[in-house]
Amino acid sequence: MNEAGTPGERSPRAEVAETHTAIVFFAGDRAYKVKKAVDLGFLDYTEPSARRTACTREVALNRRFAPDVYLGVGEVVSPGAETSEPLVVMRRMPADRRLSALVRAGADVDEVLRVVARRLSAWHAAAPHGRDVDEQGTRDALASRWEASFEQVRTTVDGSELDGVHEAERLVRRYLAGRQALFDSRIEQRRVVDGHGDLLAEDIFCLDDGPRVLDCLEFDDRLRYVDGLDDAAFLAMDLEQLGAPEAAARFLARYSEYSGDPAPPSLWHHYVAYRAFVRAKVSLIQAGQGAPGARSASRRLLSTTLRHLRTSAVGLTLVGGLPGSGKSTLSGALADRLGVTLLSSDRLRKELAGISPDTPAPAAYGEGLYTPEWTTRTYAALLDRAAALLSRGEPVVLDATWSTRELRAQAWRVAEDTRADLVALHCRVPGEVSAARLNTRSPGPSDADLGVATALAAREPPWPDAVTVDTSGPLESAVSRALAAVRPWGVDQAPVFRRPYGEPDQD
């Protein structure tokens, strides 16, 4: 498809498009954008000088991404007007080559998204850094942006529409409260950049010589100073809204691969949720301006916000039970299904002792590596590692017996300190099943035999807060029971984001 206005072809018809901040006139091979004289709180274009500044900034900032599209700032003068009206002059892009149109049509856009991910990561690597930029990447700065959006939405909708907003507020505040270390590390890694700030599929045009990315955020530098993952998450959110969640997940994975970004998937989900809520707010503003379908769009976007916030919640899952109860098998399967970190007390105990996890170290109950002192040391290290991971947004599954009230209480305190959602799973099987397993299993990280299991069973206190999981049947049945406890809202509500492995593509 040739670009609009190619010599020898009829020029496309004139058209008009409108956003909550601008009106765009399309004529021939040009597009002219006029800023609305509006005050929306987060921007004020009521004065001509403010609109002129915004036009100038828009051209300068967007030339970073599409220098051949943004031609400059023009002006129009109305009869009798004292001042001219500034406008942005652009090359007109072919509407049928919008990424959003191609996604809606079911076209294969995988290669385009790969190129956009590579170019975006390259821009972020070279983008300006500095104290002003870094300040907008702090946890508190993100919290302030969330709170400002919550307030704007509360003043826009009536009480009947606020239930979802209240849940979003609770989930956001809990996630941010426990993630100081994560956001500090993002700044240390120079992940906060002067980015695009408004990356939507509607503003990406898939031309024969490569995509053009238009319309970056120009009205507030602080809103463009973002974590690079936040920048990429905007497009992922938009792709999901267009009905392409798999493409959204692939795009984020490729961005992570090209940028070498080690961010936890919980942060991916949190930023997608943030971008969905920003768009929900914009849709409410458009609804107030009479845009058709805007209010229903805001409800869909709020639903997306909640799905991703629920999935971003950082979980601490305890999988406990007596030797032979199947806790280690269930722990491994559950961690794999969720894509989270698994820590095992059996492996950690031997690591602390300086021996290989598969080196046998059998001992009677309470002796050898299984004295109370060794158990205290092992669980302390286990929970210390879990706390460090949780504070950085990494959910954790902990595989251990959890055979005393004190150990369970220690895990609860770690969850509270890191604002993690604690779920305890207690694996149980009939005695003859555990005996058969212990008598036939191969050497491994656990040294417990039937005698140790019997001694533990005699001392194990009730665990009323735990969800009992019967592991005597098929593994998938036990995993389903565990997943229902860990993710009560369902595991398929939002895409499963997994960090890529291997080296990035070479171009």
N, C-alpha and C positions, 0 to 999 in steps of 0.2 A: 504494500500500500504506500503510495507516494504521499509526501507531506502536503498539507493544505496549501493551495496557492502555487503549485508547481506549474511552470510555464506550459502552455498548450492545453491545460485543463480549465474547465469552468470554475470560477471562484465559488466557494461555498456560500450559502445564503447567510445573510446577516442574522445574528441572534443576540439574545440578552440572557445573562445568568445573574443570580443574586445570592449572596451569602449574608450572614448576620452583620458583616462589617463592610461590604463592598458590593458594587454593581459592575459587571464586566460586559462590555459591548464587543461583539465579534463582527468584523466587517472585512471582507476580502481576506488577505493573508495577515491581518493584524488583529490584535486583541487590545482593548483599552480598559484599564481598571480604574474606577473612580471610588474613592473612599467615602463611606456614608458619614454624614455629620451626626454621629451618635456618641453618647456617653454610656458605656456598659459597665462602668466601675473599674474593670481591669484594663480598659483603654478609653481614651477621651479624644474623639476626632471632631469635636464641635467647632473648633477654630480652624480657619483655612491654613494657618501656619503649621498646625499639628498634622493636618492631612498632607501638606507638602513634605514635611519631615518624614512622615511615614512612607510616602511614595519613594523618596530618595533612598531611604534605608532599605526598602523592599528591593529596589534595583541592585544596590550594592551588595546586599547579602545573598540574593539569589544568583548573582553572577558567579558565586563560588561553586554552585552546583550546575547551572545551565547558562554559561556565558553567552552562548549564541542565541538565546531565546529572549533575554531581557535587553531591550534596545535602548531604553532611557526613560526620562521623565518628560512628558509633554504637558500641554495646558490647553484649556478651552476658555473662551470668554463669552459670556452671555450678554446680549444687548442691555445696556444700562447698568451692568454689574461693575462694581468698583474694583474688584479683584478677579484674577483668573482662577480657574479651578484646576489643580494639578491632577495628572493621571499617569499611570504606568503604561508604557507602550511596549508591547511584546509581539514576537512572532506568534501567529495563531497555530496551535497544534491540532492535528486531526482528531476529532472527538471519538471516532471509532477505534483509535489506537490508545485510548486511555486504559491503563491497567485494570481499572474497575470494570470497564465494559468487557474486556477480554475475560476476566474472571467470571462475570455474570453469564457470558456466552459459553462457558465451559472450555475455553481454549487452554492449551498447555502453556503455562507461564513460568514453568520451573526455571528455564534458562534466564529469563528476564530477572526473576527474583534472585538468582545466583549472582548476576552481574550487579544488581542493586546492593546486595549484601556485601559484595567485595568492594564496591565503590564507597559505600557508607563506612565500612571499617577503615578503608584507606583515608577517607576524609577525617575520621575521628583520630586516627593516628597522627595526622599532621595538623589538627585543629589547634587553635590557641588555647593555652592553659594559663593559669594564674590564680592569685588569691581570690579575685572577684568571681572567677568561674568556680573554683573549689568550694566557695562558701555556699553555692546553690546545690552542691552535691551532698551536703551534710544531712544527717537524719532529721535534724530539726527544721531545715529548710524544706525538705519534702513534706514533713508533717504540717508546716505552715501552708503549703500549697493545697494539701488535702483539706485542711480546716477552712481555708478561704472558699474552696469549691463547695464544701458542705454548707457553709453559711449562705452562699449564693443560691444553692438549690432550695434550701429551707425557705428562703424569702420568695421563691418563685412558685412553689407548689403548695397545695393545701394539705391538711393533716392526713387525709386518707391515702396519700401517696408517699408517706414518709417512713413506712415500716421498713422497706428495703434500705433506705438511707440510714436509719438507726443501726441496722445490722452491719452495714458497710463501715460506719463510724467505729463500732466496737471492734471489728476485725482489723481495721487499719491501725487503730491505736495499740492494740495488743501486739501486732507484728512489729511495729516500729519501736515500741517500748523495750523489746528484748533484743534488738538488732543493732545496737550502737557499734559493736565491733565490726559488723559487716560493712556499714557505711563508712566507718573510718578506713577500712582496708580498701574500699573503692577509691577513695581520694589518694591514698598512698600509692595505689597502682596507676594513678593518672587516668582513671576511667571517666572522670567528669570533664566534659568538653563543651566548646561552643559549637553546638550541632545544628540540626535542621529545625527541630522543635514542633513540626506539624506534618509529619510524613504520612500522607494518605494516598491510597491507590488512585483516587480521583485526580491527583496532581502528578502522576507518573505517566509519561507517554512512551509507548514502546515503538520507537522508530527503527527503520531498517539499519541505521548505523549506530544503534544503541539507545538505551532509555534516556529520557530527559526528566529530571526531578525538579519540580517547580514549587513555588509558593511556600517558602520557609517562613517561620514566625519572625516578624520584624518589630512588633509594637512594644515588646518588653524584653530586653536582653536577658534578664534574669530567668525568663521562662524558656529561653533557648540554651541557657547554660545547664546542661543536663548530663546525667549518666548516659554514656553511649548506648547501653542496653535499654534505657528508657526511650531514647530516640528510636531505636529499632522496634521496640515494643509497640509503638504507635501504629506502624504498618501491619504488624502481626495482628493487632486488635482489629484493624480495618478489614484485613483479609478474612478473619473469622466472621465479622459482620456480613461479609459478602458471601458467606456459605462455604468458605474454603479453609477450615481449621487445620487440615493436614498441610496445606501450603504455608499457613502461618507458622506451624511448628518447624517445618523445614527451613523457612526463612530465618527464624531465630537461631536454629542450630547452625546454619551456615554463617550467620553474622558472628556467632560465638567462635566458630572455627577460624574464620578469617582474622578476627581480632585477637585470637588467643585469650578469650575472656573466660576466667574460671568461675564466674558467678553461679551460685546455686539456682536450680530451677525455681525455688520459692521466690527468688527475686524477679525472675522472668514473669511469673504469674502476677506478682505484686505490681509490676510496672504495666502489664497489660490491663490489669484492673484499674490502675490510675488513669490510663489513657481512655479507657471506656467511660469512666466517670466524667472526665473532662468533656468528652463528646456528648454525654448525656446532658451535661450542663449547657453546652452550646445548643443542643436540640431544644431544650426548654426555652432558651432565649429566642430561637427561631420560631417556636410555637407562639410566643408572645408577639412576634412580628407578623403572625398570620401564615407562616409556612405550612402547607398541607403535609400531613403525615409526621410532623416533627414531634408531637407529643407521644405518639406510639413508638417512634424511634427512640425517644428518651427512655421509655420503659424497657425496650429490648436491651439498650445499652446498660441500664442499671442491672438487669438480669445477668449480663455478661460480667459486670463488675463483681457481683456477688459470687458467681461461679469461680472466678479466678482468685478472689480473696479467700474463699473457703479452701481452695486447693493450695494456696500459698501458706496457709497456717502451718507453723513449724511444729511437728509432732515428736514426742518422746514416747516410744512404744516399748513397754516392758513385756518380754515373752519369758515367762517363768514356768516352773514345774519341776517335778522330781526327775532324777536320772531315768532315762528310758521313756519319758513322757512324750517325746517327739518335739520338744521345744526348739532344738537346734535346726531340725529339718524345717519346721514351720517358720522360724526366724529367717532362714535363708530365702525361702520361697516368698515370704512377705516382703522382705527388703528388695528382692529382685522385681517383684510386681510393682512396687511403689517407686523404684528407682532411687532408694535412699541408702544411707550408710548403715552397715551392720557392724556392731561391736560385740565380741564374745568374751565372757569372763574366763572360759577355759583357755582360749588362746592367749589372752592378756596375762593370765596367771603364769603361764610358761614363759612368755616373753619377759616378764619381770624376773623370772628365775634364771633367765639366760639360756634357755633350751628351746629346741624346735617344738612347734605346736604338736607334731606327731610323735615326739619322743615320749615313750611311756614313763610315767612317774607314779605308779600305783601306791596307795597308802590306805590304811584303815581310816575310818571316820575320825576326823579331828586331828590327823597326824600328817607328817610330811609337808607337802605344799598346801594342805587343807586344814592347818591349824587355824584357830580364830584370828591370830595375828596376820597370817597370810591372806585369809579371807577379807579382813578389814582393809589390808593394803590393796588387794585386787579390786574390790568394789570402789575404793576411793579413786584409784586410777581410772577405772571404767567411767565413773561419773564425772571426773575432771575432763576426760576426753569428750564425753557427751556434751558437757556444758560449753566447751570451746566450739564444738561444731554447731550446736543449737544457736549460739550467739551470732554465728556467721550465716544463719539461715539454712543450715543443713539438718533436715529431719534425721532422726536416729532410731534404729531398732536395737535394743539391748537384750542379748541372749544370756540369761543367767538363771540360777534357781530362784532367787529372791525369796529365800526360805525363812527370813525373819522380818518382824514388823519394823525394826530399826532400819534395815536396808531399804525397805519399801518407802519409809518416811524420808530417807535421804534422797531417793529418786524424786519424790514429790517436791522437795525443796529445790532441787535443781530445775525442775519444770517451772516452778513459780518464779525463780530468779531470772530465767530466760524467757518467760512468757510463752512457754511451749505447752501444747495440749497433750496431757498425759493420758495414755490408755494402757491399762494392764491386761494382759492375756494370760490366763492360767491353764496350761495344758494338762489334761487329765486323761488317763486310760485305765482300764481294768488292770488289776495287779498281775494277772497272768500274761497280759500283753507286754507290760514293761519288763517282766522277768525274762520273757522270751527274747526281747530285743537286747537286753543287757548280756544275756548268755551267748548271743550269736554275733554281736557286732564286732567289726574289725577295730584294731588299735587306732586311736585318733586323739584329738585335743582333750577329750574327757577321759578321766581315769576311773570314774565311779563304777563300782560293780554292784551286784545285788545287795551285798551287805551294807554298803554305804547308802544305797537307796532306801533300804529298810530303816536304817537309823535316822535318816532325814525325815522319812514319812512319820515316824513316831514323834518328831518334834515340830513339824511344820504347822504354823498357826493358820487359822482360817484367813481367807483373803476375800472378804465380801465385796471390795471395790473392783475386783478383777472380773473380766468376762471369761467364763469357762469355755474352753475349746476342746472338744473331743477329737483326738488325733488318731484314734484307732481305725478309722475308715480311710477312704481315699484322701490323698493330700489336698486335692482341689477343693474338697468339701471343707476341710479345716481352713484353707486359705480364704475361701469365701466368707466363712464365719468371722475370721479375723479382719478382713477388709470391711465388712459391715460395721464392725466396732470402731475401726480406725477412721473410716470415711463414711459416716452415717448418711450423708447426703448423696452418696454414690460416687463411683470412681470414674465415671465417663462424662461428667458434667463439663470438664475443661480438658483440652489436649494435654497429654503427658509429655512434658518437655524433658528431654534427655540431652545431656551434654554430648557433643560429638567426640569420637575417638579417632586417632590417626592424624595424618598430616593434611593440611588444606590442599585444595587443588592448586596446581601450578599453572599460571597464565602468563 
